[in-house]
């Protein structure tokens, strides 16, 4: 067995971008958000991901712009460090080691060189919760500095960072927890507390959910569980405070944010509606509805030109101050749970899984970008807690990607189960899937599993249900023409001793169908629907079931609830081998014989890769993650890895992705793959001694080969020199468009780089002759310097046949006589020649 070596688990993308509030740069050109263990930088104009700030070893829990330098940003992480970045160039400037897991970061202009952090209470205090500490960042030339000066500000901090905010340019800090609002004044070093009752006379819930402070006025806005917003004033005098109430949200207020000038207050909640309240104008407001998922965070740019909202569907919406959506940054949609398996679209090679409610999302793993959503339920989703609405629970593609089958359910928590089986056909004109057939009564009970056959002749879908039957669905056949129709119908219904089916799988050539009924595996022939044999040796209910591929297609692998992994030989119908291991997920590689098994034991998951014909694992990786894995998929590579060693050959053709319970998408990477990615990022390396452009790099090889075929003996001296503008053109082509200066600034530089210098370059005789003729027509009596150079170059070209020949130089009088002769019209001679017998 090969132990782990250069194969390691990496986060491949799809991380949450809505974990903490995003921030917008001072010039409103960039948007930064925490994403896993990195900080992603996007363009607010193009919505494209520019680069990532990577350096943390754990989840990034907060980001904040440096008040002393608007081109720098602070980031804090659960790894116990605060890092200072130049986010324009993606350079790590300094790392401050705090020594405690950090959960939020705040900065203030009046507290230069100090950051405020959320940390867990010390074990010695015997109190559970978080405390707010002020950390003085030491000035040092070293890149890593240990920050030891920590001073506690308060120990009554809510674990929700949205319940803490600075007010009046840093004169005080307000923080709320449960039913209590606290205001700490830095100058007085005193804390004033204000409390609310648990419920009022109308039964409202008064618990605090978020907080925001006015930038210039003594006003604190607080959001509450009942959807109300309270504006607190006069809190400087503890006993004379007042508050007013504004109410629009029907559920808890998730976030509040004042605009930089304090003229408006922004609020958001589960309704996915952004509400803009005019400050000091009572309940006068403006709303922006239908933004997607629930609004979790709201941020504004320092100039007030842009707003951005984070949503529960892992999306960031960029909004102009005129309340118009100008951009959407969509990450991998993170729902409460993924009910479908991880699938790969055979056409686009995109990852497909549950998206926003009632949809399937198509996500590009190569670009780490959301492609589009496919509306399966085709009903408006109501964002209200407790409502029972349709959800996509099953999905499957056929081999070529022509068909997609989905199952949607409603009533999972009640006895009134309602579900539909839908089949979608791929439409070439729209480049998407279109609903073809809806089956309202596919089964009488919940559908458990389904799979397509891999046959190229006929397309068949098999579904199993809790009612004790499995059904085979095929395209309808016209009785008169005996041709396939554009709809689906049931072709066969099978069962086995009234047992409940648990899984189904087709063999590689679709000649066999395996359906598991509790502890028994039945083998059927799809051509005749004859029950060929049954396999029932191991104890336990069958959980996962799959056939081997390629040379191992004669094997059938299954896992049971009794923690057994078994393999049968279908030629002998006997158990080939079995081993005792708790397998949470069994995943087959469609391009090789390899099978991946995730085993959960001792509070961590291990990976084993094996071939069915050999019970000894090819590869093992201990402690892949601390959670149980239920979703995984092999993704075919665009280019196979041919230089892998024996320890990572199982990753040659496909790459294994898996999804954790925390909705983190992870994969396995090799050193060879990382080297190839590094080399591909440097694919345009231009030698300064050679005057080539990126267009020459693209077309140069083809032109050189063509020139060799056309003129194999062409002298090297005749080859024209390439334009001396490679550096300028390279910078122009490789710089993102949204960071380039105006076109008027670039015009003169770009045109100059395209011009060919006259120094030492052989001129085109035809071009110079046209120039000289043009000048003669203007009536110039004396030759200019350009005409003389053109004449010299023509004489040099005429003398190329003999290197040693010396061409005499003509005088000005001779040149003028030659020009008069050249202007003479000799067309009358053509008539004499034609009339000659």
Order of alpha helices (4+ residues) and beta strands (2+ residues): beta-beta-beta-beta-beta-beta-beta-beta-beta-beta-beta-beta-beta-beta-beta-beta-beta-beta-beta-beta-beta-beta-beta-beta-beta-beta-beta-beta-beta-beta-beta-beta-beta-beta-beta-beta-beta-beta-beta-beta-beta-beta-beta-beta-beta-beta-beta-beta-beta-beta-beta-beta-beta-beta-beta-beta-beta-alpha-alpha-alpha-alpha-alpha-alpha-alpha-alpha
